[in-house]
Amino acid sequence: MDQNKSCSSGLQKYLNQLGFNIVGYGCTTCIGNSGDIDEAVASAITENDIVAAAVLSGNRNFEGRVHPLTRANYLASPPLVVAYALAGTVDIDFDTEPIGIAKDGTQIFFRDIWPSSEEIADVVQSSVLPDMFRETYNAITKGNPMWNSLSVPSGNLYAWDSTSTYIHEPPYFKGMTMSPPGSHGVKNAYCLLNFGDSITTDHISPAGSIHKDSPAARYLTERGVDRRDFNSYGSRRGNDEVMARGTFANIRIVNKFLNGEVGPKTIHIPSGEKLSVFDAAN
C-alpha cells in the first residue's frame, strides 16, 4: 500500500489500529518475509495437522508461500483481505453471517463496512494527486544517502567475494569458453523424486523462508550466519550453493517414494536411507 495515498486519505490511522501497518517496499508477504506467527499458534497447527488458511492480495497462492504453515492460500482484493481478517476465518458467508459484534451488541455485516463505488472514487480523487507522482519520479535517480555512500569497486569485471553468502561465483563460470562443450548423455541414473499433481515452481525452487533444519540452513550456519539472518531463498538466489540446497526443499512437498509423508526428503539409492533431497543427490 502506498504510504502517501493511505495517509493523506486518513485511512492509515484505522488500518494501523487493525494491525495493517505499512512495511518496507519489496518482497515481503508475497515471498514469506512477513515474519513468524505466534509460537502457540504454530504448535497447534503442527501438532493437530490443521490446514491453516491465509487471505492475501499478492499474486501467488502457492501452498506455504506466505508462511510454511499456511497450506490454503486465497487471493483477494485488499479490502477483502481486511474483511476476512476482521472475521478471523475464511469459513464465513458474508451475506448471512456477521463479521463482528459492536460494543452495544449490534451485529456488523460485510455490507455495513463495504464502501460504495462513489465513496471510493471520491477518496481517490481527493487523495491520489499528481504531485505525489512528480515528487517520486523527480527523485528516482538521486538515490538516498545510504545507497549513495556504498563503496563501489572499480574494474570491468565483478570482484567475487569468497566470504559472501549472498553472491557466489558459480562453477559454470569457471573455465567457460566461447565455444560451449557438446551435450552428454545421462547413464545409470536413479529416479530422485516421484511427484503427483499440483507441483508448482515454488515446490521445485522455493523462494520463501529457509527452514532451520534444511541443508541450506546448515550451509549458512557453517559459515557463521545466525538463524535470524538466514533471510529467504529469494534473497540468496545469487548464491548457487544455497539455491542448489534449496531445490525441492519446500516443506510441503510430497514425494511418492515416502508413501504420503510430507517434507523435502527422498530415498537414497542404493543405501535405502531417507535423506534430504540435496544430500541424497550428492
C-alpha positions in Angstrom: 0.0 0.0 0.0 1.3 3.5 -0.9 2.1 5.4 2.3 1.2 8.8 0.8 -2.2 7.7 -0.5 -3.3 5.9 2.6 -2.1 8.6 5.0 -3.5 11.6 3.0 -6.9 9.9 2.9 -6.9 9.3 6.6 -7.2 5.6 6.0 -3.9 4.5 7.5 -4.9 5.6 11.0 -7.6 3.0 11.1 -5.6 0.3 9.3 -2.9 0.7 12.0 -5.5 0.1 14.7 -6.4 -3.2 12.9 -2.7 -4.3 12.6 -2.4 -3.4 8.9 0.8 -1.4 9.1 3.0 0.0 6.3 6.0 -2.2 5.7 9.2 -1.8 3.7 8.9 -1.9 0.0 9.9 -5.1 -1.8 9.2 -8.8 -1.5 7.6 -9.2 2.0 4.3 -11.1 2.4 4.4 -12.3 -1.2 7.6 -14.2 -0.6 7.0 -15.2 3.0 9.0 -12.5 4.7 6.2 -11.2 6.8 7.6 -12.8 9.9 6.9 -15.8 12.1 3.5 -16.4 13.6 2.9 -16.9 17.3 4.6 -20.0 18.6 1.5 -21.3 20.3 -0.4 -21.0 17.0 2.4 -22.6 15.1 2.5 -25.5 17.6 -1.3 -26.0 17.4 -1.2 -26.1 13.6 1.7 -28.6 13.5 0.5 -30.9 16.4 -3.1 -31.1 15.1 -2.3 -31.2 11.4 -4.5 -28.1 10.8 -5.0 -26.8 7.3 -4.3 -23.1 8.1 -5.5 -20.6 5.6 -4.2 -17.2 4.5 -6.0 -14.5 2.5 -3.6 -12.2 0.6 -3.7 -9.5 -2.0 -0.5 -10.7 -3.6 -0.2 -12.6 -6.9 0.7 -16.1 -5.7 -1.3 -18.6 -3.8 1.2 -21.5 -3.7 0.9 -23.8 -0.7 3.2 -22.4 2.1 4.2 -19.4 0.1 3.1 -16.8 2.6 4.2 -18.9 5.5 5.4 -22.5 5.6 2.4 -23.4 7.8 -0.3 -21.9 5.6 -1.4 -24.7 3.4 -4.5 -23.0 1.9 -4.0 -19.5 0.4 -6.7 -17.4 -1.2 -6.2 -14.3 -3.4 -8.4 -11.4 -2.8 -8.6 -7.6 -3.1 -7.0 -5.6 -0.3 -10.4 -4.6 1.2 -11.5 -8.2 1.2 -8.2 -9.2 3.0 -9.2 -6.7 5.7 -12.7 -8.1 5.9 -11.5 -11.7 6.3 -9.0 -10.6 8.9 -11.8 -8.9 10.9 -13.9 -12.1 10.6 -10.9 -14.2 11.7 -11.9 -17.1 9.4 -12.4 -18.0 5.7 -15.3 -20.2 6.6 -17.9 -17.5 6.6 -20.9 -16.5 4.4 -20.6 -12.7 4.3 -24.2 -12.4 3.2 -25.7 -14.1 6.2 -23.1 -14.1 8.9 -21.8 -11.0 10.8 -18.1 -10.1 10.6 -18.2 -9.0 14.2 -20.2 -7.6 17.1 -20.2 -3.9 18.1 -19.8 -2.9 21.8 -23.5 -2.3 22.0 -24.2 -5.9 20.8 -25.1 -4.9 17.2 -24.1 -7.4 14.6 -21.8 -5.9 11.9 -22.1 -7.4 8.4 -19.9 -7.1 5.4 -22.4 -4.9 3.7 -22.2 -2.4 6.6 -18.4 -1.7 6.0 -18.1 -2.2 2.3 -17.7 1.2 0.6 -19.7 2.2 -2.5 -18.0 2.9 -5.8 -18.8 6.6 -5.4 -17.1 6.7 -1.9 -14.0 5.0 -3.3 -14.0 7.4 -6.3 -14.2 10.5 -4.1 -11.3 9.3 -1.9 -9.2 8.6 -4.9 -10.0 11.9 -6.5 -9.0 13.8 -3.3 -6.0 11.7 -2.2 -4.2 10.4 -5.3 -2.7 13.6 -6.6 -0.3 14.4 -9.5 2.3 16.0 -7.1 2.8 12.6 -5.5 4.0 11.1 -8.8 6.1 14.1 -9.7 7.8 14.1 -6.4 8.6 10.4 -6.6 9.8 10.3 -10.2 11.8 13.6 -10.0 13.9 12.0 -7.2 14.0 8.4 -8.5 17.6 8.7 -10.0 19.0 10.5 -7.0 19.1 7.5 -4.6 19.4 8.2 -0.9 22.3 8.8 1.4 22.7 5.2 2.5 22.7 3.9 -1.1 24.9 6.7 -2.4 27.5 6.1 0.3 28.1 2.5 -0.7 31.6 1.6 -1.8 31.7 0.6 -5.4 34.6 -1.5 -6.7 36.3 -0.4 -9.9 37.1 -2.5 -12.9 35.3 -4.1 -15.8 34.7 -7.5 -14.1 32.8 -8.3 -11.0 35.0 -8.7 -7.9 33.8 -12.0 -6.4 33.9 -12.1 -2.6 34.7 -15.6 -1.4 33.2 -14.9 2.0 29.9 -13.6 0.8 26.9 -15.9 1.4 24.7 -13.8 -0.9 26.7 -13.8 -4.1 28.9 -16.7 -5.0 30.8 -17.4 -8.2 29.0 -20.3 -9.8 31.1 -23.2 -11.1 29.8 -22.9 -14.6 31.6 -19.6 -15.0 34.9 -21.1 -14.3 36.7 -22.2 -17.4 33.9 -21.0 -19.6 34.9 -20.7 -23.3 33.3 -19.0 -26.2 32.5 -22.5 -27.7 30.5 -24.5 -25.2 31.1 -28.2 -24.9 28.7 -30.6 -26.5 25.9 -32.3 -24.7 26.5 -35.6 -23.0 24.1 -38.4 -22.1 22.8 -39.4 -18.7 23.6 -43.0 -17.9 22.8 -45.3 -15.0 20.8 -42.6 -13.2 18.2 -43.3 -10.5 14.9 -41.6 -10.0 15.3 -39.0 -7.3 11.7 -37.9 -6.7 8.2 -39.1 -7.8 5.5 -36.4 -7.8 1.8 -36.3 -8.4 -0.2 -33.3 -9.5 -0.2 -29.7 -8.1 3.5 -29.3 -8.2 4.4 -25.7 -8.6 7.6 -23.8 -9.2 7.6 -23.0 -5.5 7.9 -26.7 -4.7 10.7 -27.1 -7.2 12.7 -24.0 -6.2 11.1 -22.2 -3.1 11.6 -18.5 -2.8 10.4 -18.2 0.8 12.0 -18.7 4.2 14.9 -21.1 4.8 13.8 -23.8 7.2 16.1 -24.2 10.3 16.7 -27.9 9.6 17.4 -27.7 5.9 20.7 -28.2 4.0 20.7 -24.5 3.1 20.4 -23.6 6.8 23.3 -26.0 7.6 25.4 -24.4 4.9 24.7 -20.9 6.3 25.3 -21.9 9.9 28.7 -23.4 9.0 29.6 -20.0 7.6 28.7 -18.1 10.7 25.2 -16.9 9.7 22.8 -16.6 12.6 19.4 -18.2 12.1 17.7 -14.7 12.3 19.8 -13.7 9.4 19.0 -16.6 7.1 16.6 -14.4 5.1 14.9 -16.2 2.2 15.9 -18.3 -0.8 14.7 -15.5 -3.0 17.2 -13.0 -1.4 20.0 -15.5 -1.7 19.4 -16.5 -5.3 22.8 -15.1 -6.2 24.4 -17.9 -4.4 24.3 -21.2 -6.3 25.4 -23.2 -3.2 22.2 -22.0 -1.3 19.9 -22.5 -4.3 21.2 -26.0 -5.0 20.4 -26.9 -1.4 17.1 -25.2 -1.7 16.0 -27.2 -4.8 12.9 -29.3 -3.9 13.3 -28.0 -0.3 9.7 -26.8 0.1 8.5 -28.3 3.4 5.1 -29.0 1.9 6.3 -31.2 -0.9 5.0 -34.7 -1.2 7.4 -37.4 -2.7 5.5 -40.6 -3.6 8.6 -42.6 -2.6 7.7 -41.8 1.0 4.2 -43.1 0.9 2.4 -39.9 1.7 4.9 -38.3 4.1 5.1 -34.6 3.7 8.5 -32.9 3.5 11.6 -32.5 1.3 13.0 -36.0 1.7 13.7 -38.9 -0.6 15.2 -42.4 -0.5 18.9 -42.7 -1.2 19.8 -45.4 -3.6 21.4 -47.9 -3.1 21.5 -47.5 0.7 17.8 -47.1 1.2 18.3 -44.3 3.7 15.9 -41.4 4.0 17.7 -38.2 3.4 17.1 -34.6 2.3 16.9 -34.3 -1.4 20.2 -32.4 -1.6 22.1 -34.9 0.5 20.6 -37.9 -1.5 21.5 -36.3 -4.8 25.1 -35.8 -3.7 
